[in-house]
Every structure is written in structure tokens, then in C-alpha cells.
């Protein structure tokens, strides 16, 4: 089965190939390549969307399947790519933050959602004094460090 790391590598490779289409000198070939990619994306997206509709129409058992799709990192990434993830953006962001907060807390950091706008997530990271288990380095507290995250 395809692992998430392999999936991400494939996505990056496909993205690079799509960008390379712009460097094709022949405008007819360049346009045909872009139309091919767009057509495949539309075909796959329509098929995936129909699969979600069928699961939804199945009632409670279908909802269980949709929940599993939404929680699966590989399937969830694919559904985000096609814009058909069963969970809304805000819910996905909240869940992602809940997953990383415990790790940050172990290192003396606090993570707070600053806001979401136009698909961007603004976070505030408060870094307190702490000693990392692997080093004896100490850091001064910094407040309200903002780092935008573009997608979840």
C-alpha cells in the first residue's frame, strides 16, 4: 500500500511535471498537455465526489466511511487536493492543532490560533524557557511569533 511519504513524493513530482509544461516551446503541445492534466483531474474529482455521495446516501454506515476517509492522512490529502474533503477547513485546522499541541507543550511552547483568512492560518507560538532533553540550550521567551501556514 502507498505510504503517505511516497504519496507526497508523487504529488511533488506531478506538480513539478505540470510546471514543466510551461516550458514546452510548442504552444499546441503545451496546451494539449495542460488540457490532458486538467481533464484527468476533472474525471478523478468527479468520480471521487460521486463516491462520497454514494457513501453519504448509505446513511449511518456511509457516514462512518466518510469519517474514516476524513481521518485517513492519505485519503484526506487526496480529498483536499480535489476540494471535496468531508470536513471543513476550520475543523481540519483545529484537529491538526490538537495533534501538534502536546509535542510543542513538551518543549515548553504554547500554540494558539491567531485566525484564518483566505485559506491562510495565522498561529501564535509562545516559547517559554525550557531545557530540551537532547541539549542543554536555554532560550528566552518570545511572544506572538506568527508563522502563516498555507494549507491543512
Residue pairs with C-beta under 8 A, 6 or more apart in sequence:
2 10
2 74
3 74
4 73
4 74
4 77
7 74
7 77
7 78
8 77
11 77
11 81
18 34
18 37
21 30
21 33
21 34
21 37
22 30
24 30
24 33
41 82
44 82
45 82
45 83
45 84
48 78
48 79
48 82
48 84
49 82
49 84
52 66
52 69
52 79
52 84
52 86
54 62
55 62
55 63
55 65
55 66
55 69
56 62
56 63
56 66
58 65
66 86
67 86
68 75
69 75
69 76
69 79
69 86
70 76
70 79
70 85
70 86
70 87
76 85
76 92
79 85
79 86
80 92
80 151
80 152
85 92
87 95
89 116
89 119
89 152
90 116
92 152
93 113
93 116
93 121
93 152
94 113
96 152
97 111
97 113
97 123
100 111
101 111
104 110
104 111
104 125
107 130
107 132
108 127
108 128
108 129
108 130
109 125
109 126
109 127
109 128
109 130
110 125
110 126
110 128
111 123
111 124
111 125
112 123
112 124
112 125
112 126
113 121
113 122
113 123
113 124
114 122
114 123
114 124
114 146
115 121
115 122
116 122
119 150
119 151
120 148
120 149
120 150
121 148
121 149
121 150
121 152
122 146
122 148
123 146
123 147
123 148
123 149
124 143
124 144
124 145
124 146
125 142
125 145
125 147
126 141
126 142
126 143
126 144
126 145
127 139
127 141
127 142
127 145
128 141
129 138
129 139
129 140
129 141
130 138
130 139
131 137
131 138
